[in-house]
Amino acid sequence: MVTNLVDEAGVLKIGEVAIESGLPVKTIRYYDEIGLLTPTVERSRSSHYRLFKPEVLNRLAFIKRAQSLGLSLNEIQQILDIHDQGQLPCGEVKQHLEVKVVEIAEQIEALKTLKSELQGILSGWQESPPQNLIERSICPNLQAVESRMYSRSQLG
């Protein structure tokens, strides 16, 4: 939390920032508390309310866009720290986005594997499984596949 005290001229109150940014007040407070808005927020002299420099809107737009691309608040903080030191953080952004592309490719492969497994279960689905399977399982269609897979792994 920043302790600079300012006059209220030329700054935005949190409600105005919420309207302009499209973000809830609670979210803006949270971002301030974790330090994402540090250089753009100060406190009023009289009431100690949060007052925001107009640049906060650009910062919030960046945060929203970065989150929409899958970046975490920690990653965004790293990028903003570089910016706040007067450097262009595009190289850092690129590195984070390249990692996201790899992670998404891995997730796609995992989802393809899961889809294949689900299709295999559904292709062998029995509406009326044998009684011996009903007696020893909760859902024979699901657990029979599991049992077969377990049996195969024991053989190999």
C-alpha positions as a Python dict, from the first residue, in 0.01 Angstrom:
ca = {
    (1, 'M'): (0, 0, 0),
    (2, 'V'): (141, 338, -104),
    (3, 'T'): (150, 608, 163),
    (4, 'N'): (195, 914, -60),
    (5, 'L'): (-71, 1170, 21),
    (6, 'V'): (-204, 1382, -267),
    (7, 'D'): (-461, 1643, -339),
    (8, 'E'): (-763, 1507, -523),
    (9, 'A'): (-721, 1711, -844),
    (10, 'G'): (-641, 1515, -1161),
    (11, 'V'): (-692, 1173, -1010),
    (12, 'L'): (-964, 911, -1025),
    (13, 'K'): (-1154, 757, -737),
    (14, 'I'): (-1188, 381, -727),
    (15, 'G'): (-1550, 389, -848),
    (16, 'E'): (-1448, 591, -1152),
    (17, 'V'): (-1166, 349, -1224),
    (18, 'A'): (-1410, 58, -1195),
    (19, 'I'): (-1651, 217, -1443),
    (20, 'E'): (-1377, 312, -1689),
    (21, 'S'): (-1193, -21, -1671),
    (22, 'G'): (-1496, -248, -1649),
    (23, 'L'): (-1347, -420, -1345),
    (24, 'P'): (-1518, -460, -1008),
    (25, 'V'): (-1402, -236, -724),
    (26, 'K'): (-1307, -547, -528),
    (27, 'T'): (-1071, -659, -805),
    (28, 'I'): (-908, -316, -823),
    (29, 'R'): (-857, -316, -446),
    (30, 'Y'): (-704, -664, -467),
    (31, 'Y'): (-467, -561, -746),
    (32, 'D'): (-364, -262, -535),
    (33, 'E'): (-310, -479, -226),
    (34, 'I'): (-82, -722, -412),
    (35, 'G'): (119, -439, -568),
    (36, 'L'): (7, -453, -932),
    (37, 'L'): (-104, -89, -927),
    (38, 'T'): (170, 55, -705),
    (39, 'P'): (298, 343, -921),
    (40, 'T'): (-52, 457, -1014),
    (41, 'V'): (-227, 476, -676),
    (42, 'E'): (-187, 719, -391),
    (43, 'R'): (-386, 825, -85),
    (44, 'S'): (-584, 1147, -42),
    (45, 'R'): (-468, 1392, 223),
    (46, 'S'): (-803, 1432, 390),
    (47, 'S'): (-968, 1091, 385),
    (48, 'H'): (-682, 857, 287),
    (49, 'Y'): (-898, 712, 8),
    (50, 'R'): (-726, 544, -283),
    (51, 'L'): (-677, 788, -566),
    (52, 'F'): (-555, 671, -903),
    (53, 'K'): (-350, 844, -1167),
    (54, 'P'): (-515, 822, -1511),
    (55, 'E'): (-235, 582, -1619),
    (56, 'V'): (-401, 315, -1405),
    (57, 'L'): (-650, 254, -1686),
    (58, 'N'): (-372, 154, -1928),
    (59, 'R'): (-221, -67, -1658),
    (60, 'L'): (-552, -238, -1587),
    (61, 'A'): (-612, -290, -1960),
    (62, 'F'): (-270, -458, -1983),
    (63, 'I'): (-347, -679, -1682),
    (64, 'K'): (-682, -786, -1831),
    (65, 'R'): (-527, -864, -2169),
    (66, 'A'): (-237, -1057, -2017),
    (67, 'Q'): (-477, -1262, -1805),
    (68, 'S'): (-693, -1335, -2109),
    (69, 'L'): (-382, -1487, -2269),
    (70, 'G'): (-330, -1715, -1970),
    (71, 'L'): (-67, -1524, -1775),
    (72, 'S'): (-86, -1548, -1398),
    (73, 'L'): (-85, -1245, -1170),
    (74, 'N'): (269, -1340, -1063),
    (75, 'E'): (385, -1342, -1425),
    (76, 'I'): (209, -1011, -1485),
    (77, 'Q'): (381, -865, -1177),
    (78, 'Q'): (721, -967, -1317),
    (79, 'I'): (639, -792, -1645),
    (80, 'L'): (511, -480, -1469),
    (81, 'D'): (823, -467, -1252),
    (82, 'I'): (1036, -445, -1566),
    (83, 'H'): (808, -171, -1702),
    (84, 'D'): (824, 18, -1373),
    (85, 'Q'): (1204, 17, -1395),
    (86, 'G'): (1171, 213, -1720),
    (87, 'Q'): (1238, -80, -1953),
    (88, 'L'): (1020, -220, -2230),
    (89, 'P'): (907, -565, -2109),
    (90, 'C'): (823, -710, -2452),
    (91, 'G'): (1102, -969, -2432),
    (92, 'E'): (969, -1092, -2098),
    (93, 'V'): (614, -1101, -2237),
    (94, 'K'): (733, -1303, -2537),
    (95, 'Q'): (906, -1558, -2312),
    (96, 'H'): (593, -1604, -2102),
    (97, 'L'): (375, -1643, -2412),
    (98, 'E'): (613, -1901, -2561),
    (99, 'V'): (587, -2104, -2240),
    (100, 'K'): (206, -2078, -2260),
    (101, 'V'): (211, -2214, -2616),
    (102, 'V'): (411, -2518, -2501),
    (103, 'E'): (178, -2570, -2202),
    (104, 'I'): (-128, -2548, -2428),
    (105, 'A'): (22, -2801, -2671),
    (106, 'E'): (78, -3040, -2378),
    (107, 'Q'): (-279, -2986, -2258),
    (108, 'I'): (-412, -3054, -2609),
    (109, 'E'): (-220, -3384, -2620),
    (110, 'A'): (-351, -3480, -2276),
    (111, 'L'): (-705, -3398, -2387),
    (112, 'K'): (-663, -3604, -2705),
    (113, 'T'): (-551, -3900, -2491),
    (114, 'L'): (-848, -3852, -2259),
    (115, 'K'): (-1086, -3825, -2555),
    (116, 'S'): (-950, -4150, -2699),
    (117, 'E'): (-991, -4323, -2363),
    (118, 'L'): (-1349, -4199, -2329),
    (119, 'Q'): (-1433, -4310, -2682),
    (120, 'G'): (-1288, -4654, -2603),
    (121, 'I'): (-1507, -4684, -2294),
    (122, 'L'): (-1816, -4572, -2484),
    (123, 'S'): (-1748, -4805, -2779),
    (124, 'G'): (-1763, -5108, -2548),
    (125, 'W'): (-2058, -4981, -2342),
    (126, 'Q'): (-2305, -5245, -2230),
    (127, 'E'): (-2652, -5135, -2126),
    (128, 'S'): (-2698, -5469, -1947),
    (129, 'P'): (-2360, -5583, -1816),
    (130, 'P'): (-2314, -5940, -1690),
    (131, 'Q'): (-2447, -6002, -1338),
    (132, 'N'): (-2105, -6100, -1200),
    (133, 'L'): (-1971, -5753, -1294),
    (134, 'I'): (-2276, -5577, -1147),
    (135, 'E'): (-2225, -5751, -812),
    (136, 'R'): (-1864, -5639, -769),
    (137, 'S'): (-1857, -5288, -912),
    (138, 'I'): (-2037, -4956, -901),
    (139, 'C'): (-2044, -4907, -1279),
    (140, 'P'): (-1930, -5219, -1462),
    (141, 'N'): (-1881, -5033, -1789),
    (142, 'L'): (-1631, -4801, -1630),
    (143, 'Q'): (-1466, -5039, -1389),
    (144, 'A'): (-1447, -5333, -1630),
    (145, 'V'): (-1224, -5121, -1854),
    (146, 'E'): (-1013, -5032, -1553),
    (147, 'S'): (-986, -5400, -1457),
    (148, 'R'): (-881, -5498, -1810),
    (149, 'M'): (-620, -5223, -1818),
    (150, 'Y'): (-488, -5331, -1477),
    (151, 'S'): (-475, -5697, -1590),
    (152, 'R'): (-279, -5603, -1905),
    (153, 'S'): (-27, -5401, -1706),
    (154, 'Q'): (27, -5700, -1475),
    (155, 'L'): (101, -5926, -1775),
    (156, 'G'): (361, -5695, -1931),
}
